[in-house]
Every structure is written in structure tokens, then in C-alpha cells.
Amino acid sequence: MIIRPVRESDIESLHQNRLCGLTIDETPTLVLSAIDEEHGREFRFLVATEKDGGVVGMTTVKRLEHRLCRHRAELGGLVILPVARGTGLARRIVDAAGSHASNWGCSILEVSCRGGTHAEKAYIGLGFQVWGQLPGGYHDHDGLVFDEVRLWMPLPTKTP
């Protein structure tokens, strides 16, 4: 498995594997805007690929921009295909995202997820700690309502 920034050549695999949950017309826009956003900004759209180039996992990491929050980065859209779950890939992707954030000078990595789901347990298993919960924070398209759970983990500090 290779973890690297997304490329335009990943569009078909991202869509085919339903990793970003978008239509074939929306996926290129997402990928191209992410590639554009990476230039000169503290943002990465990371993908995990097999040797054949097929994408089996993804996430984004972005440094918070407010002057009082520049020591924090947010993880988003962490998705692992079922075939790659239980392999340690989630930990490798989170570590890669955390490494980017540490290189930007961040000391905290944050994430949010639907409360009471496998995602919450998985993030806790990866070392994240719950710091807040917003009742009814997520309304799913099926009419389901979930609490939004906010989690954080410390990042290793980089010495100059």
C-alpha cells in the first residue's frame, strides 16, 4: 500500500470504488479542486493505493486557518474499503495525515464523526479522545439523526 496525495489519475478509481460518494460528474471537480487547494496551502487529500494504482482508502487533512487555531489540523472524509479494513491501513493513513500536520507546526489533530457508530469506536482505537458531543448534530439523508462527536489526538512536535 502506498499513501500519497491524490492525483487526477485517481478519479476513476475513487468513483468506481464509491470512496467519495459522488457522481462521476462530481468526482473530477472534487479531485481537481483538492489538487488546486494543495498548492501553497496547508491541505492534503491523501489516498491509499494498491500496487496496481487502485484506491482503497482516502482522507483529507487541513490546518485550521484562524490565528488562534493554527496549532490544530482537521482530518476529514476518512474512508477505507471493506477489503482493506482490519489491515492497519486506517492507522497508516491517520499517521500520514498527522505527519503532514506536524510538518505544518500543528500539535493537535481533530476529527468529527457520527456518535454511536463504528467510526467513533475506530477513532478511539486509533488514539483519539472525545472532547465534545453535539446532540442531533448530523441529519442523514434517510432521516436518521446522529450526535456529532468531536475527537482529538496530540501530534508529535517537530523540532527545528
C-alpha positions in Angstrom: 0.0 0.0 0.0 1.2 3.5 -0.9 -0.2 6.6 0.8 0.2 9.7 -1.3 -1.5 13.0 -2.3 -4.4 12.4 -4.7 -3.8 12.7 -8.5 -6.0 13.4 -11.4 -5.5 9.7 -12.5 -7.2 8.6 -9.3 -10.6 10.0 -10.3 -11.9 6.8 -12.0 -10.9 4.5 -9.1 -12.3 6.9 -6.5 -15.6 7.0 -8.3 -15.7 3.2 -9.1 -15.0 2.3 -5.5 -17.6 4.8 -4.2 -15.0 6.3 -1.8 -16.1 9.9 -2.1 -19.8 9.1 -2.6 -20.2 11.4 -5.5 -21.4 11.0 -9.1 -18.9 10.5 -11.9 -19.5 14.2 -12.8 -18.8 15.5 -9.3 -15.7 13.4 -8.6 -13.4 15.2 -11.0 -14.4 18.5 -9.6 -13.6 17.3 -6.0 -10.2 15.9 -7.0 -9.2 18.9 -9.2 -10.2 21.4 -6.6 -8.3 19.4 -3.9 -5.2 19.4 -6.1 -5.5 23.1 -6.7 -6.1 23.8 -3.0 -2.8 21.9 -2.1 -0.7 24.5 -4.0 0.6 26.9 -1.4 -1.9 25.8 1.3 -1.7 23.5 4.3 -4.2 21.0 2.9 -3.7 17.4 1.6 -6.2 15.0 0.0 -4.4 11.6 0.7 -5.2 8.3 -1.0 -4.0 4.8 -0.2 -3.4 2.8 -3.3 -2.6 -0.8 -4.1 0.4 -1.5 -6.3 -2.0 -1.6 -9.4 -3.0 2.0 -8.5 -6.5 1.2 -7.3 -7.5 3.5 -4.5 -8.6 1.6 -1.3 -8.7 4.5 1.2 -8.7 8.2 1.5 -8.7 11.2 3.8 -8.1 14.9 3.9 -6.1 16.9 6.4 -6.3 20.7 6.7 -4.6 23.1 9.0 -7.1 25.4 10.7 -6.7 29.0 9.4 -7.9 31.1 12.4 -4.8 32.7 14.1 -5.7 31.2 17.4 -6.1 27.7 16.0 -3.0 27.4 13.7 -1.7 24.7 16.0 -4.6 22.4 15.0 -5.4 20.4 11.9 -8.6 18.6 11.0 -8.9 15.1 9.5 -11.9 14.7 7.2 -13.5 12.0 5.0 -11.5 9.0 6.2 -12.9 6.1 4.2 -11.4 2.6 3.9 -12.8 0.0 1.5 -14.1 -3.1 3.3 -11.5 -5.3 1.7 -8.7 -3.2 3.3 -10.3 -2.9 6.8 -8.5 -4.6 9.6 -5.2 -4.4 7.9 -3.8 -1.4 9.8 -4.4 0.9 6.9 -6.5 3.4 8.9 -3.7 3.8 11.3 -1.2 4.3 8.4 -3.5 6.9 6.8 -4.0 8.8 10.1 -0.3 8.7 10.7 0.5 10.1 7.2 -2.1 12.9 7.8 -0.6 13.6 11.2 2.8 13.8 9.7 1.7 16.5 7.3 0.0 18.4 10.1 3.1 18.1 12.3 5.3 19.4 9.4 3.0 22.5 9.3 3.6 23.1 13.0 0.4 21.6 14.3 0.3 19.8 17.7 -3.4 18.7 17.6 -5.3 16.5 15.1 -9.1 16.7 15.3 -11.9 14.8 13.7 -15.7 14.5 14.0 -18.0 11.6 13.3 -21.5 10.3 13.9 -21.9 9.2 17.5 -22.6 5.6 18.4 -21.2 4.3 15.1 -18.2 2.1 14.2 -16.4 5.3 13.2 -16.4 6.6 16.8 -15.0 3.3 18.1 -12.4 3.2 15.4 -11.2 6.7 16.1 -10.9 6.0 19.8 -9.0 2.8 18.9 -6.6 4.9 16.8 -5.8 7.1 19.9 -8.3 9.9 19.5 -10.1 11.2 22.6 -13.6 12.6 22.8 -13.8 16.3 23.7 -17.3 17.2 22.8 -20.7 16.0 21.6 -23.4 17.9 19.8 -26.8 16.2 20.2 -28.5 15.9 16.8 -25.5 17.4 15.0 -25.9 15.2 11.9 -29.1 14.6 9.9 -28.6 11.8 7.4 -30.5 11.8 4.1 -32.5 8.8 5.3 -34.0 10.9 8.1 -31.6 9.4 10.7 -30.3 11.8 13.3 -26.9 11.3 15.0 -24.9 13.2 17.6 -21.8 14.8 16.3 -18.8 13.6 18.3 -15.6 15.6 18.2 -12.3 13.9 18.9 -8.7 15.0 19.1 -5.2 13.5 19.5 -1.9 15.1 20.2 0.7 15.1 17.5 4.4 14.7 17.9 6.1 18.1 17.8 8.8 18.7 15.2 12.0 20.2 16.5 13.7 22.7 14.2 
